[in-house]
Amino acid sequence: MSGPELAGLLLPLGVAALRQATPLVLAGLGGICSERVGIVNIALEGMMLAGAFTGLVAGRLAGPLVGVLAAVTVGMLVGLTHLWATRKLRLNHIVSGVAINLLALHSTTFLLRRLFNQADPPVEARIESMLPTSLFTGVALALVLVFHLVLYYTPLGLRIRAVGESEASTRMAGVDTARVKMLGLAASGVLAGLAGAYLSLAQVGRFSDDMVSGRGFIALAAVVCGRWTPLGMAAASLAFGALDALQFHLQGSVALPGELLRSIPYIATVVAAMALRPRPPADLGRQEE
């Protein structure tokens, strides 16, 4: 295969990989914000779903930019709900996350049918005016650099990392750990809501039942594989995005079932998480005494 032919094959695949990785990077940054302050956040899936639905509804009513604002606001509220459940009610972090995911899934399905007067599946709502995917991709990549600098080169980043490693010791040093955790969960919800808005307002221009399709869990796996660092998470997200783009490219050109091809990113997620076994922040998932 000649050079131009190879470039003609790889360039579209690379663009598709960036497009598929963008929501993973945004949600993954949200996962870092939450888990670096000690809160396990498998609720990323529900935050993305709530953001995608709210963004599309608001976008249809008032335009896509208002849709993005609505998506990040709802995402933040869901993030703070997760904080309230785990800190005030002292729910197990996994239980709270599962509850949020189920609530987001079933409430968006119910509202989709009620608001758009469609009783039978498949149900979906579309938006006429869409935002460019390149805008979200640029923001996601810029945020990776910003979060790296904040986390490792600022006093705020030091406090965030300290809370995740030992909340008790950090509190004894005079840091308001409750405020740091609130900031972490609010930022987590904002970023996951933005990832959801990308799906409904830029990538596909519609909302359908369970349209997030496990991307929140893949984003969390990217956080783990990237060792809870922005740069590592972004690299893992790009790898998962490339695999996702590859399975789309292979469909119809290889003699393998479509279901098997679509499972490639999820299989890779499980294998990578099992193989790397990185060390999480010491206080991650710890229930307050």
C-alpha positions in Angstrom: 0.0 0.0 0.0 1.4 3.4 -1.1 1.9 6.3 1.3 -1.1 8.4 0.0 -3.3 5.3 0.2 -2.2 4.6 3.8 -2.8 8.3 4.7 -6.2 8.2 3.0 -7.1 5.2 5.3 -5.6 6.4 8.5 -6.7 10.1 8.4 -10.5 9.3 8.5 -9.9 6.7 11.2 -7.9 9.2 13.3 -10.6 11.9 12.9 -13.3 9.3 13.9 -11.2 8.2 16.9 -11.0 11.8 18.2 -14.8 12.1 17.7 -15.4 8.9 19.6 -12.9 9.8 22.3 -14.3 13.3 23.0 -17.1 12.3 25.4 -14.8 9.9 27.1 -12.2 12.6 27.8 -14.8 15.0 29.1 -16.5 12.4 31.3 -13.1 11.0 32.4 -12.0 14.5 33.6 -15.2 14.4 35.6 -14.3 11.1 37.0 -10.9 12.4 38.1 -12.5 15.4 39.8 -14.7 13.1 41.8 -12.3 10.2 42.6 -9.4 12.5 43.4 -11.4 13.8 46.4 -12.3 10.3 47.5 -15.8 9.7 45.9 -16.2 6.7 43.7 -18.2 7.9 40.7 -19.9 5.1 38.7 -22.7 7.7 38.3 -20.9 9.2 35.3 -23.3 7.2 33.1 -26.3 8.8 34.7 -24.8 12.3 34.6 -24.1 11.9 30.9 -27.6 10.6 30.2 -29.3 13.4 32.1 -27.1 16.0 30.4 -27.8 14.6 26.9 -31.6 14.6 27.5 -31.7 18.0 29.1 -29.4 19.5 26.6 -31.5 18.3 23.7 -34.8 19.4 25.2 -33.4 22.9 26.0 -31.7 23.0 22.6 -34.9 22.4 20.8 -36.6 25.2 22.8 -33.9 27.9 22.9 -31.0 26.8 20.7 -28.0 24.5 21.2 -25.9 26.9 23.3 -28.7 27.1 25.9 -28.9 23.4 25.6 -25.2 23.1 26.6 -25.8 25.4 29.6 -28.8 23.4 30.7 -26.9 20.1 30.3 -24.0 21.2 32.5 -26.4 22.6 35.1 -28.3 19.4 35.4 -25.0 17.4 35.4 -23.8 19.6 38.3 -27.0 19.0 40.3 -26.7 15.2 39.8 -23.1 15.4 40.9 -24.1 17.2 44.1 -26.9 14.7 44.6 -24.3 11.9 44.6 -22.2 13.9 47.1 -25.3 14.4 49.4 -26.2 10.7 49.2 -22.7 9.5 50.1 -21.8 12.2 52.6 -25.0 13.1 54.4 -27.0 9.9 54.0 -23.8 7.8 54.1 -24.8 5.5 51.3 -22.2 3.2 49.8 -20.7 5.0 46.9 -21.5 2.2 44.5 -25.1 1.9 45.7 -25.6 5.7 45.2 -24.0 5.5 41.7 -26.2 2.6 40.6 -29.3 4.4 41.9 -28.5 7.5 40.0 -27.8 5.6 36.8 -31.1 3.7 37.0 -33.0 6.9 37.9 -31.5 8.7 34.9 -32.2 5.8 32.5 -35.8 5.3 33.5 -36.7 9.0 34.0 -35.3 10.1 30.6 -37.2 7.2 28.9 -40.4 8.2 30.6 -40.0 11.9 29.8 -39.0 11.2 26.2 -42.2 9.4 25.6 -44.3 11.9 27.5 -42.8 15.1 26.1 -42.7 13.9 22.5 -45.9 11.9 22.5 -44.4 8.7 21.3 -45.7 5.5 23.0 -43.8 2.7 21.3 -40.1 2.2 20.7 -37.9 3.1 19.0 -38.4 6.6 20.4 -36.1 9.5 19.7 -36.1 13.3 19.6 -34.0 15.3 17.2 -32.7 18.8 17.1 -32.4 20.8 13.9 -29.4 23.1 14.8 -26.3 21.2 15.9 -23.0 22.4 17.3 -19.7 21.3 15.6 -18.0 18.3 17.1 -14.6 20.0 16.6 -15.7 22.7 19.2 -16.2 20.0 21.9 -13.0 18.2 20.9 -10.9 21.3 21.2 -12.4 22.2 24.5 -11.8 18.6 25.8 -8.2 18.6 24.8 -7.6 22.1 26.3 -9.2 21.0 29.5 -6.9 18.0 29.8 -3.9 20.4 29.8 -5.6 22.8 32.2 -6.5 20.0 34.6 -3.0 18.6 34.5 -1.5 22.1 35.4 -4.1 22.7 38.2 -3.8 19.2 39.7 0.0 19.2 39.9 1.1 22.9 40.0 -1.4 24.8 42.1 -2.3 24.8 45.8 -5.9 23.8 44.9 -4.6 20.7 43.1 -2.4 19.8 46.1 -5.5 20.1 48.4 -7.6 17.9 46.0 -4.9 15.2 45.9 -4.4 15.4 49.6 -8.1 14.9 50.3 -8.2 11.8 48.2 -5.2 10.3 49.9 -6.2 11.1 53.5 -9.2 13.3 54.3 -8.5 13.1 58.1 -4.9 14.3 57.8 -5.9 17.1 55.3 -8.7 18.3 57.7 -6.2 18.4 60.6 -3.9 20.6 58.4 -6.7 23.2 58.3 -8.2 22.5 54.8 -12.0 22.6 54.5 -12.3 19.1 53.0 -16.1 19.4 52.7 -15.7 22.3 50.4 -13.1 20.6 48.3 -15.4 17.5 47.9 -18.3 19.7 46.9 -16.1 21.4 44.3 -14.9 18.0 43.0 -18.4 16.6 42.6 -19.8 19.8 41.1 -17.0 19.9 38.5 -17.6 16.1 37.9 -21.2 16.7 37.1 -20.5 19.7 34.9 -18.0 17.8 32.8 -20.2 14.6 32.5 -23.2 16.8 31.6 -21.0 18.5 28.9 -20.1 15.0 27.6 -23.8 14.2 27.4 -24.5 17.5 25.5 -21.8 16.5 23.0 -23.6 13.3 22.2 -27.1 14.9 21.7 -26.2 18.3 20.4 -23.1 17.7 18.3 -22.3 14.1 17.5 -25.7 12.7 16.6 -28.2 15.6 17.0 -30.8 13.4 18.7 -31.7 11.7 21.9 -32.8 8.1 22.1 -33.3 5.5 24.9 -30.0 4.8 26.7 -28.0 6.7 24.0 -24.9 6.9 26.3 -24.6 3.1 25.9 -21.9 2.5 28.6 -19.6 5.4 27.7 -19.7 6.6 31.3 -18.3 3.2 32.4 -15.7 3.3 29.7 -14.7 6.8 30.8 -14.3 5.6 34.4 -12.2 2.7 33.1 -10.0 5.3 31.2 -9.6 7.1 34.6 -8.4 3.8 36.2 -6.1 2.9 33.2 -4.7 6.4 33.2 -3.9 6.1 36.9 -6.2 9.0 37.9 -4.1 11.5 35.9 -5.5 13.8 33.2 -2.8 13.0 30.6 -3.0 9.2 31.3 -6.8 9.3 31.2 -6.8 11.2 27.9 -4.4 8.6 26.3 -6.6 5.8 27.5 -9.7 7.5 26.1 -8.0 8.0 22.8 -7.1 4.3 22.7 -10.7 3.3 23.5 -12.0 5.9 20.9 -9.7 4.4 18.3 -11.0 0.9 19.0 -14.6 2.2 18.7 -13.8 3.9 15.4 -12.1 0.7 14.2 -15.1 -1.4 14.9 -17.3 1.0 12.8 -14.8 0.8 10.0 -14.6 -3.0 10.1 -18.4 -3.5 10.0 -19.3 -4.8 6.5 -15.7 -5.4 5.5 -14.9 -8.4 7.6 -16.8 -11.7 8.1 -17.5 -11.2 11.8 -20.9 -10.6 13.5 -21.7 -6.9 14.1 -22.4 -7.7 17.8 -18.8 -9.0 18.2 -17.3 -6.0 16.5 -19.4 -3.6 18.7 -18.1 -5.4 21.8 -14.4 -4.7 21.0 -14.1 -1.4 23.0 -15.8 -3.0 26.0 -13.7 -6.1 25.9 -10.6 -3.9 25.7 -11.8 -1.9 28.7 -12.1 -5.0 30.9 -8.7 -6.4 29.7 -6.9 -3.1 30.3 -8.4 -2.5 33.7 -7.5 -6.1 34.8 -4.0 -6.0 33.3 -2.8 -2.6 34.7 -4.1 -2.8 38.3 -3.1 0.8 39.2 -3.2 2.0 42.8 -6.2 4.3 43.5 -6.1 7.3 45.9 -5.9 5.8 49.4 -9.2 7.3 50.6 -11.2 6.5 47.5 -14.6 5.1 48.5 -14.0 5.5 52.2 -17.1 6.2 54.2 -17.0 9.1 56.7 -16.9 8.0 60.3 
